[in-house]
Amino acid sequence: MNLIKKLDKIFSIYIRMRDADKDGICVCISCGQRHYWKLMDAGHFVNRRYMGLRYSETNCQSQCRSCNRFDEGNIINFAKGLKAKYGKDVVDKLMIAKKTTVKYTKFEFETMIKYYREKIFEFE
Ligand SMILES: [Zn+2]
């Protein structure tokens, strides 16, 4: 598995475990549906092709599969959910950060993989 796929996978697990309650239940940022974390996606508000926000813990949130995969991220309600969680400026800040070009080195990928892997162990 290449580093980007490996980090995507670990980061997605981290986001969903972070958002889960003690019973492992996550609430969809866009529609409020509740599901067990393994049945959720980690959805990106700004598309993950923007590398500067691909691993942003603000840009990436637990989202139900129906919103993430079939409703184009249910983006209007995603914005509402983000503002409720982080304050009204959050969307503007993400839009500015979106313009930043980021290119990670192999070492940076490996460091982030290690970091999120340790975070996941802490949850377990
Ligand atoms: Zn949803």
Backbone and ligand atoms as CSV (ligand in chain L), in Angstrom:
chain,resi,resn,atom,element,x,y,z
A,1,MET,N,N,0.848,-1.186,0.000
A,1,MET,CA,C,0.000,0.000,0.000
A,1,MET,C,C,0.890,1.246,0.000
A,2,ASN,N,N,0.587,2.211,-0.855
A,2,ASN,CA,C,1.437,3.405,-0.824
A,2,ASN,C,C,1.111,4.289,0.376
A,3,LEU,N,N,1.989,5.235,0.638
A,3,LEU,CA,C,1.898,6.035,1.866
A,3,LEU,C,C,0.621,6.858,1.949
A,4,ILE,N,N,0.195,7.396,0.820
A,4,ILE,CA,C,-1.004,8.243,0.845
A,4,ILE,C,C,-2.240,7.403,1.184
A,5,LYS,N,N,-2.317,6.201,0.616
A,5,LYS,CA,C,-3.460,5.324,0.908
A,5,LYS,C,C,-3.434,4.877,2.361
A,6,LYS,N,N,-2.243,4.593,2.814
A,6,LYS,CA,C,-2.062,4.150,4.199
A,6,LYS,C,C,-2.493,5.254,5.178
A,7,LEU,N,N,-2.037,6.467,4.905
A,7,LEU,CA,C,-2.399,7.585,5.778
A,7,LEU,C,C,-3.891,7.893,5.682
A,8,ASP,N,N,-4.458,7.852,4.472
A,8,ASP,CA,C,-5.907,8.080,4.309
A,8,ASP,C,C,-6.699,7.140,5.211
A,9,LYS,N,N,-6.299,5.886,5.196
A,9,LYS,CA,C,-7.022,4.861,5.944
A,9,LYS,C,C,-6.925,5.119,7.458
A,10,ILE,N,N,-5.733,5.386,7.920
A,10,ILE,CA,C,-5.511,5.610,9.347
A,10,ILE,C,C,-6.184,6.908,9.802
A,11,PHE,N,N,-6.078,7.938,8.971
A,11,PHE,CA,C,-6.688,9.223,9.311
A,11,PHE,C,C,-8.220,9.090,9.393
A,12,SER,N,N,-8.795,8.344,8.475
A,12,SER,CA,C,-10.239,8.129,8.477
A,12,SER,C,C,-10.685,7.404,9.752
A,13,ILE,N,N,-9.931,6.408,10.170
A,13,ILE,CA,C,-10.249,5.693,11.416
A,13,ILE,C,C,-10.146,6.658,12.601
A,14,TYR,N,N,-9.080,7.443,12.600
A,14,TYR,CA,C,-8.886,8.414,13.685
A,14,TYR,C,C,-10.085,9.373,13.790
A,15,ILE,N,N,-10.475,9.962,12.676
A,15,ILE,CA,C,-11.578,10.940,12.673
A,15,ILE,C,C,-12.859,10.322,13.233
A,16,ARG,N,N,-13.155,9.097,12.793
A,16,ARG,CA,C,-14.401,8.470,13.229
A,16,ARG,C,C,-14.338,8.053,14.696
A,17,MET,N,N,-13.166,7.594,15.147
A,17,MET,CA,C,-13.032,7.244,16.566
A,17,MET,C,C,-13.077,8.506,17.437
A,18,ARG,N,N,-12.491,9.585,16.933
A,18,ARG,CA,C,-12.518,10.851,17.659
A,18,ARG,C,C,-13.956,11.315,17.900
A,19,ASP,N,N,-14.780,11.153,16.856
A,19,ASP,CA,C,-16.147,11.666,16.913
A,19,ASP,C,C,-17.126,10.712,17.602
A,20,ALA,N,N,-16.683,9.499,17.869
A,20,ALA,CA,C,-17.595,8.516,18.460
A,20,ALA,C,C,-17.775,8.753,19.955
A,21,ASP,N,N,-18.968,8.440,20.441
A,21,ASP,CA,C,-19.184,8.496,21.894
A,21,ASP,C,C,-18.676,7.195,22.526
A,22,LYS,N,N,-18.937,6.997,23.810
A,22,LYS,CA,C,-18.368,5.831,24.500
A,22,LYS,C,C,-18.918,4.498,23.960
A,23,ASP,N,N,-20.068,4.551,23.291
A,23,ASP,CA,C,-20.621,3.340,22.685
A,23,ASP,C,C,-20.199,3.171,21.225
A,24,GLY,N,N,-19.346,4.071,20.755
A,24,GLY,CA,C,-18.857,3.974,19.376
A,24,GLY,C,C,-19.792,4.589,18.353
A,25,ILE,N,N,-20.723,5.396,18.830
A,25,ILE,CA,C,-21.705,5.999,17.915
A,25,ILE,C,C,-21.247,7.391,17.475
A,26,CYS,N,N,-21.296,7.611,16.149
A,26,CYS,CA,C,-20.966,8.921,15.571
A,26,CYS,C,C,-22.240,9.579,15.057
A,27,VAL,N,N,-22.218,10.898,15.042
A,27,VAL,CA,C,-23.332,11.666,14.485
A,27,VAL,C,C,-22.859,12.285,13.171
A,28,CYS,N,N,-23.632,12.128,12.118
A,28,CYS,CA,C,-23.272,12.712,10.815
A,28,CYS,C,C,-23.256,14.238,10.924
A,29,ILE,N,N,-22.152,14.851,10.494
A,29,ILE,CA,C,-22.003,16.309,10.564
A,29,ILE,C,C,-23.070,17.030,9.726
A,30,SER,N,N,-23.535,16.365,8.671
A,30,SER,CA,C,-24.474,17.018,7.750
A,30,SER,C,C,-25.941,16.798,8.103
A,31,CYS,N,N,-26.306,15.566,8.454
A,31,CYS,CA,C,-27.745,15.292,8.620
A,31,CYS,C,C,-28.115,14.826,10.018
A,32,GLY,N,N,-27.119,14.570,10.853
A,32,GLY,CA,C,-27.424,14.196,12.235
A,32,GLY,C,C,-27.744,12.726,12.449
A,33,GLN,N,N,-27.738,11.933,11.391
A,33,GLN,CA,C,-27.965,10.490,11.570
A,33,GLN,C,C,-26.882,9.878,12.439
A,34,ARG,N,N,-27.258,8.902,13.238
A,34,ARG,CA,C,-26.320,8.263,14.154
A,34,ARG,C,C,-26.055,6.820,13.731
A,35,HIS,N,N,-24.782,6.476,13.648
A,35,HIS,CA,C,-24.396,5.102,13.291
A,35,HIS,C,C,-23.125,4.726,14.036
A,36,TYR,N,N,-22.917,3.422,14.125
A,36,TYR,CA,C,-21.661,2.916,14.677
A,36,TYR,C,C,-20.504,3.426,13.806
A,37,TRP,N,N,-19.385,3.782,14.414
A,37,TRP,CA,C,-18.305,4.472,13.672
A,37,TRP,C,C,-17.801,3.700,12.459
A,38,LYS,N,N,-17.812,2.378,12.551
A,38,LYS,CA,C,-17.318,1.604,11.399
A,38,LYS,C,C,-18.255,1.680,10.198
A,39,LEU,N,N,-19.484,2.120,10.444
A,39,LEU,CA,C,-20.455,2.239,9.354
A,39,LEU,C,C,-20.542,3.668,8.822
A,40,MET,N,N,-19.672,4.528,9.348
A,40,MET,CA,C,-19.641,5.922,8.900
A,40,MET,C,C,-18.474,6.113,7.934
A,41,ASP,N,N,-18.478,7.257,7.246
A,41,ASP,CA,C,-17.317,7.686,6.460
A,41,ASP,C,C,-16.661,8.852,7.191
A,42,ALA,N,N,-15.428,9.145,6.801
A,42,ALA,CA,C,-14.812,10.397,7.218
A,42,ALA,C,C,-14.924,11.295,5.983
A,43,GLY,N,N,-15.817,12.277,6.052
A,43,GLY,CA,C,-16.100,13.121,4.889
A,43,GLY,C,C,-15.278,14.401,4.918
A,44,HIS,N,N,-14.873,14.840,3.724
A,44,HIS,CA,C,-14.111,16.084,3.617
A,44,HIS,C,C,-15.025,17.208,3.160
A,45,PHE,N,N,-14.962,18.335,3.844
A,45,PHE,CA,C,-15.750,19.496,3.432
A,45,PHE,C,C,-15.152,20.061,2.141
A,46,VAL,N,N,-13.876,20.447,2.186
A,46,VAL,CA,C,-13.146,20.800,0.962
A,46,VAL,C,C,-12.590,19.489,0.424
A,47,ASN,N,N,-12.826,19.230,-0.836
A,47,ASN,CA,C,-12.423,17.959,-1.448
A,47,ASN,C,C,-10.990,17.562,-1.101
A,48,ARG,N,N,-10.793,16.295,-0.897
A,48,ARG,CA,C,-9.480,15.855,-0.435
A,48,ARG,C,C,-8.393,15.950,-1.505
A,49,ARG,N,N,-8.766,16.279,-2.712
A,49,ARG,CA,C,-7.708,16.520,-3.710
A,49,ARG,C,C,-6.891,17.773,-3.354
A,50,TYR,N,N,-7.442,18.632,-2.493
A,50,TYR,CA,C,-6.655,19.758,-1.981
A,50,TYR,C,C,-5.813,19.240,-0.816
A,51,MET,N,N,-4.553,18.971,-1.114
A,51,MET,CA,C,-3.698,18.264,-0.155
A,51,MET,C,C,-3.527,19.008,1.171
A,52,GLY,N,N,-3.575,20.346,1.110
A,52,GLY,CA,C,-3.409,21.132,2.329
A,52,GLY,C,C,-4.515,20.884,3.355
A,53,LEU,N,N,-5.652,20.345,2.881
A,53,LEU,CA,C,-6.764,20.086,3.788
A,53,LEU,C,C,-7.149,18.614,3.862
A,54,ARG,N,N,-6.390,17.794,3.161
A,54,ARG,CA,C,-6.716,16.364,3.131
A,54,ARG,C,C,-6.621,15.739,4.528
A,55,TYR,N,N,-5.663,16.229,5.313
A,55,TYR,CA,C,-5.488,15.690,6.664
A,55,TYR,C,C,-5.764,16.762,7.717
A,56,SER,N,N,-6.683,17.648,7.398
A,56,SER,CA,C,-7.096,18.662,8.368
A,56,SER,C,C,-8.161,18.047,9.269
A,57,GLU,N,N,-7.954,18.138,10.559
A,57,GLU,CA,C,-8.915,17.570,11.509
A,57,GLU,C,C,-10.197,18.398,11.582
A,58,THR,N,N,-10.141,19.601,11.040
A,58,THR,CA,C,-11.346,20.431,10.968
A,58,THR,C,C,-12.114,20.133,9.685
A,59,ASN,N,N,-11.383,20.003,8.605
A,59,ASN,CA,C,-12.012,19.769,7.303
A,59,ASN,C,C,-12.636,18.391,7.193
A,60,CYS,N,N,-12.171,17.467,7.987
A,60,CYS,CA,C,-12.613,16.078,7.883
A,60,CYS,C,C,-13.461,15.703,9.098
A,61,GLN,N,N,-14.661,15.212,8.848
A,61,GLN,CA,C,-15.628,14.944,9.927
A,61,GLN,C,C,-16.397,13.653,9.649
A,62,SER,N,N,-16.883,13.075,10.717
A,62,SER,CA,C,-17.717,11.878,10.558
A,62,SER,C,C,-18.983,12.228,9.792
A,63,GLN,N,N,-19.248,11.391,8.823
A,63,GLN,CA,C,-20.396,11.658,7.968
A,63,GLN,C,C,-21.050,10.328,7.592
A,64,CYS,N,N,-22.362,10.306,7.488
A,64,CYS,CA,C,-23.010,9.055,7.101
A,64,CYS,C,C,-22.716,8.780,5.624
A,65,ARG,N,N,-22.798,7.516,5.267
A,65,ARG,CA,C,-22.441,7.133,3.891
A,65,ARG,C,C,-23.371,7.757,2.873
A,66,SER,N,N,-24.620,7.906,3.262
A,66,SER,CA,C,-25.564,8.456,2.302
A,66,SER,C,C,-25.222,9.917,1.975
A,67,CYS,N,N,-24.875,10.707,2.972
A,67,CYS,CA,C,-24.468,12.094,2.696
A,67,CYS,C,C,-23.147,12.137,1.932
A,68,ASN,N,N,-22.179,11.347,2.362
A,68,ASN,CA,C,-20.843,11.424,1.767
A,68,ASN,C,C,-20.799,10.892,0.334
A,69,ARG,N,N,-21.492,9.795,0.101
A,69,ARG,CA,C,-21.319,9.121,-1.189
A,69,ARG,C,C,-22.393,9.448,-2.214
A,70,PHE,N,N,-23.602,9.759,-1.728
A,70,PHE,CA,C,-24.701,9.899,-2.686
A,70,PHE,C,C,-25.274,11.302,-2.743
A,71,ASP,N,N,-24.904,12.127,-1.798
A,71,ASP,CA,C,-25.511,13.450,-1.742
A,71,ASP,C,C,-24.440,14.533,-1.895
A,72,GLU,N,N,-23.359,14.190,-2.592
A,72,GLU,CA,C,-22.240,15.111,-2.827
A,72,GLU,C,C,-21.775,15.800,-1.547
A,73,GLY,N,N,-21.776,15.028,-0.479
A,73,GLY,CA,C,-21.277,15.548,0.796
A,73,GLY,C,C,-22.296,16.374,1.561
A,74,ASN,N,N,-23.526,16.483,0.999
A,74,ASN,CA,C,-24.570,17.281,1.660
A,74,ASN,C,C,-23.929,18.575,2.167
A,75,ILE,N,N,-23.314,19.314,1.231
A,75,ILE,CA,C,-22.323,20.323,1.557
A,75,ILE,C,C,-22.889,21.525,2.325
A,76,ILE,N,N,-24.120,21.903,2.025
A,76,ILE,CA,C,-24.704,23.056,2.728
A,76,ILE,C,C,-24.876,22.744,4.213
A,77,ASN,N,N,-25.353,21.534,4.474
A,77,ASN,CA,C,-25.512,21.143,5.882
A,77,ASN,C,C,-24.178,20.803,6.535
A,78,PHE,N,N,-23.209,20.394,5.729
A,78,PHE,CA,C,-21.845,20.179,6.239
A,78,PHE,C,C,-21.315,21.516,6.768
A,79,ALA,N,N,-21.494,22.579,5.999
A,79,ALA,CA,C,-21.058,23.918,6.422
A,79,ALA,C,C,-21.752,24.329,7.727
A,80,LYS,N,N,-23.048,24.065,7.805
A,80,LYS,CA,C,-23.804,24.394,9.036
A,80,LYS,C,C,-23.249,23.627,10.229
A,81,GLY,N,N,-22.981,22.347,10.008
A,81,GLY,CA,C,-22.446,21.499,11.080
A,81,GLY,C,C,-21.077,21.969,11.547
A,82,LEU,N,N,-20.237,22.374,10.598
A,82,LEU,CA,C,-18.900,22.876,10.942
A,82,LEU,C,C,-18.999,24.156,11.771
A,83,LYS,N,N,-19.887,25.043,11.353
A,83,LYS,CA,C,-20.052,26.314,12.079
A,83,LYS,C,C,-20.570,26.073,13.487
A,84,ALA,N,N,-21.451,25.109,13.633
A,84,ALA,CA,C,-21.973,24.788,14.964
A,84,ALA,C,C,-20.862,24.235,15.860
A,85,LYS,N,N,-19.949,23.488,15.252
A,85,LYS,CA,C,-18.893,22.847,16.036
A,85,LYS,C,C,-17.707,23.770,16.317
A,86,TYR,N,N,-17.339,24.599,15.327
A,86,TYR,CA,C,-16.099,25.384,15.443
A,86,TYR,C,C,-16.285,26.900,15.432
A,87,GLY,N,N,-17.503,27.362,15.180
A,87,GLY,CA,C,-17.721,28.806,15.109
A,87,GLY,C,C,-17.925,29.273,13.674
A,88,LYS,N,N,-18.478,30.471,13.539
A,88,LYS,CA,C,-18.937,30.905,12.218
A,88,LYS,C,C,-17.828,31.195,11.200
A,89,ASP,N,N,-16.588,31.407,11.684
A,89,ASP,CA,C,-15.495,31.724,10.756
A,89,ASP,C,C,-14.867,30.505,10.088
A,90,VAL,N,N,-15.243,29.335,10.555
A,90,VAL,CA,C,-14.504,28.135,10.152
A,90,VAL,C,C,-14.517,27.891,8.636
A,91,VAL,N,N,-15.631,28.138,7.998
A,91,VAL,CA,C,-15.719,27.866,6.558
A,91,VAL,C,C,-14.800,28.814,5.777
A,92,ASP,N,N,-14.801,30.098,6.178
A,92,ASP,CA,C,-13.917,31.062,5.521
A,92,ASP,C,C,-12.453,30.666,5.684
A,93,LYS,N,N,-12.116,30.216,6.887
A,93,LYS,CA,C,-10.732,29.801,7.141
A,93,LYS,C,C,-10.345,28.615,6.269
A,94,LEU,N,N,-11.258,27.682,6.109
A,94,LEU,CA,C,-10.969,26.521,5.250
A,94,LEU,C,C,-10.814,26.945,3.791
A,95,MET,N,N,-11.630,27.911,3.380
A,95,MET,CA,C,-11.552,28.383,1.993
A,95,MET,C,C,-10.213,29.078,1.710
A,96,ILE,N,N,-9.668,29.730,2.711
A,96,ILE,CA,C,-8.346,30.351,2.563
A,96,ILE,C,C,-7.271,29.260,2.533
A,97,ALA,N,N,-7.389,28.321,3.458
A,97,ALA,CA,C,-6.399,27.233,3.546
A,97,ALA,C,C,-6.388,26.372,2.285
A,98,LYS,N,N,-7.511,26.302,1.630
A,98,LYS,CA,C,-7.648,25.521,0.398
A,98,LYS,C,C,-6.646,25.964,-0.671
A,99,LYS,N,N,-6.317,27.252,-0.639
A,99,LYS,CA,C,-5.429,27.820,-1.674
A,99,LYS,C,C,-3.953,27.507,-1.426
A,100,THR,N,N,-3.658,26.975,-0.246
A,100,THR,CA,C,-2.272,26.656,0.080
A,100,THR,C,C,-1.865,25.346,-0.600
A,101,THR,N,N,-0.754,25.398,-1.290
A,101,THR,CA,C,-0.254,24.188,-1.945
A,101,THR,C,C,0.654,23.437,-0.984
A,102,VAL,N,N,0.370,22.173,-0.813
A,102,VAL,CA,C,1.168,21.357,0.103
A,102,VAL,C,C,1.662,20.122,-0.631
A,103,LYS,N,N,2.927,19.842,-0.448
A,103,LYS,CA,C,3.457,18.592,-1.004
A,103,LYS,C,C,4.248,17.913,0.102
A,104,TYR,N,N,3.719,16.795,0.568
A,104,TYR,CA,C,4.360,16.101,1.683
A,104,TYR,C,C,5.521,15.232,1.205
A,105,THR,N,N,6.553,15.188,2.022
A,105,THR,CA,C,7.662,14.284,1.747
A,105,THR,C,C,7.326,12.904,2.313
A,106,LYS,N,N,8.124,11.938,1.916
A,106,LYS,CA,C,7.957,10.573,2.421
A,106,LYS,C,C,8.063,10.572,3.950
A,107,PHE,N,N,9.019,11.325,4.455
A,107,PHE,CA,C,9.212,11.406,5.902
A,107,PHE,C,C,7.976,11.985,6.596
A,108,GLU,N,N,7.387,13.023,6.006
A,108,GLU,CA,C,6.196,13.636,6.604
A,108,GLU,C,C,5.016,12.665,6.619
A,109,PHE,N,N,4.860,11.934,5.513
A,109,PHE,CA,C,3.801,10.913,5.495
A,109,PHE,C,C,4.032,9.895,6.610
A,110,GLU,N,N,5.241,9.424,6.711
A,110,GLU,CA,C,5.552,8.408,7.725
A,110,GLU,C,C,5.327,8.944,9.140
A,111,THR,N,N,5.680,10.220,9.339
A,111,THR,CA,C,5.485,10.838,10.657
A,111,THR,C,C,3.997,10.947,10.989
A,112,MET,N,N,3.198,11.349,10.014
A,112,MET,CA,C,1.753,11.483,10.250
A,112,MET,C,C,1.111,10.113,10.473
A,113,ILE,N,N,1.566,9.115,9.741
A,113,ILE,CA,C,1.044,7.755,9.931
A,113,ILE,C,C,1.317,7.299,11.363
A,114,LYS,N,N,2.537,7.546,11.809
A,114,LYS,CA,C,2.922,7.153,13.163
A,114,LYS,C,C,2.070,7.914,14.198
A,115,TYR,N,N,1.916,9.204,13.980
A,115,TYR,CA,C,1.160,10.060,14.903
A,115,TYR,C,C,-0.297,9.573,15.048
A,116,TYR,N,N,-0.959,9.342,13.914
A,116,TYR,CA,C,-2.370,8.937,13.986
A,116,TYR,C,C,-2.531,7.498,14.452
A,117,ARG,N,N,-1.565,6.672,14.164
A,117,ARG,CA,C,-1.602,5.305,14.655
A,117,ARG,C,C,-1.559,5.312,16.202
A,118,GLU,N,N,-0.716,6.156,16.757
A,118,GLU,CA,C,-0.631,6.261,18.220
A,118,GLU,C,C,-1.925,6.813,18.820
A,119,LYS,N,N,-2.520,7.786,18.128
A,119,LYS,CA,C,-3.795,8.339,18.592
A,119,LYS,C,C,-4.873,7.253,18.630
A,120,ILE,N,N,-4.888,6.402,17.609
A,120,ILE,CA,C,-5.872,5.333,17.537
A,120,ILE,C,C,-5.668,4.348,18.698
A,121,PHE,N,N,-4.420,4.017,18.969
A,121,PHE,CA,C,-4.129,3.125,20.099
A,121,PHE,C,C,-4.632,3.720,21.407
A,122,GLU,N,N,-4.515,5.042,21.542
A,122,GLU,CA,C,-5.016,5.702,22.748
A,122,GLU,C,C,-6.528,5.534,22.900
A,123,PHE,N,N,-7.254,5.572,21.780
A,123,PHE,CA,C,-8.708,5.393,21.845
A,123,PHE,C,C,-9.051,3.969,22.246
A,124,GLU,N,N,-8.252,3.036,21.766
A,124,GLU,CA,C,-8.545,1.621,22.046
A,124,GLU,C,C,-8.137,1.279,23.466
L,1,ZN,ZN,ZN,-25.703,12.265,6.822
